[in-house]
Amino acid sequence: MKANGDGARANTQGTAPAAGQFLTVKEVAARLRVSEFTTRRWIWDHKLKAHLFGNRVRIAAQDLAEFISGNVWSEAACLERTARPRAGRPRRV
């Protein structure tokens, strides 16, 4: 925790941000347990909404929540996806 100018302590741990807060690419990557490059790729592919403040990229907490809720798969969908054969050359046995 860091001390604010008025002596109060700001929470800088991994708790959920309040409405209107913004997260860095590094913070989003850590929360989702992916690399920063993957997070940036989602932004470049317009899958994850981001905001520019000067040359700084930030993701709104609400946008991250919407991204997560939009990427939830059912167990049946996961099983279907893993059951499909892979494209490309067959593997040698």
C-alpha positions in Angstrom: 0.0 0.0 0.0 1.1 3.5 -0.8 0.4 6.6 1.3 -1.6 9.3 -0.3 -0.8 13.0 0.2 -3.4 13.2 3.1 -1.8 10.3 4.9 -4.5 7.8 3.8 -3.2 4.6 2.3 -4.2 3.6 -1.2 -4.8 0.0 -2.0 -2.3 -1.1 -4.7 -2.8 -4.9 -4.2 -4.7 -7.1 -6.7 -8.2 -6.2 -5.5 -10.9 -5.3 -7.9 -10.8 -1.6 -8.9 -13.7 0.8 -8.3 -15.9 1.9 -11.2 -14.1 4.4 -13.4 -10.6 3.0 -12.6 -8.1 2.1 -15.3 -5.6 -0.7 -15.4 -2.3 -1.0 -17.2 -1.5 -3.7 -19.7 0.8 -5.3 -17.1 -2.0 -5.4 -14.5 -4.5 -6.9 -16.9 -2.0 -9.5 -18.0 -1.3 -10.4 -14.4 -5.0 -10.7 -13.5 -5.7 -13.0 -16.6 -2.4 -14.9 -16.2 -1.3 -14.2 -19.8 1.6 -12.4 -21.2 1.6 -8.6 -21.8 2.1 -9.4 -25.5 -1.2 -11.4 -25.5 -3.0 -8.6 -23.8 -1.7 -6.1 -26.4 -2.6 -8.5 -29.2 -6.2 -8.6 -27.9 -6.2 -4.8 -28.0 -4.7 -4.6 -31.5 -7.3 -7.2 -32.7 -10.1 -5.0 -31.1 -11.1 -7.8 -28.8 -10.2 -5.8 -25.6 -11.2 -2.2 -25.5 -8.4 0.2 -24.5 -7.9 3.9 -24.0 -4.9 6.1 -24.8 -3.8 8.8 -22.4 -1.0 10.5 -24.2 1.1 7.5 -25.2 -0.1 5.4 -22.3 -2.5 2.5 -22.9 -5.0 1.8 -20.2 -8.0 -0.6 -19.9 -11.1 0.4 -18.0 -12.1 -2.0 -15.2 -15.6 -2.2 -16.8 -14.2 -3.0 -20.2 -12.1 -5.8 -18.7 -15.2 -7.2 -16.9 -17.1 -7.2 -20.2 -14.2 -8.9 -22.0 -14.1 -11.6 -19.4 -17.8 -12.2 -19.4 -17.9 -12.3 -23.3 -15.2 -15.0 -23.4 -16.7 -17.6 -21.1 -17.1 -21.0 -22.7 -19.4 -23.7 -21.6 -18.0 -27.1 -20.8 -19.7 -28.6 -23.9 -18.1 -26.0 -26.2 -14.6 -26.7 -24.7 -15.1 -30.5 -25.3 -16.3 -29.9 -28.8 -13.3 -27.7 -29.6 -10.8 -30.2 -28.3 -12.5 -33.2 -30.0 -12.0 -31.7 -33.5 -9.0 -33.0 -35.5 -6.3 -30.5 -36.1 -5.7 -29.1 -39.6 -2.4 -29.6 -41.3 -0.1 -32.5 -41.9 -0.8 -35.7 -39.9 1.7 -36.6 -37.3 4.0 -39.5 -37.7 3.5 -42.4 -35.4 
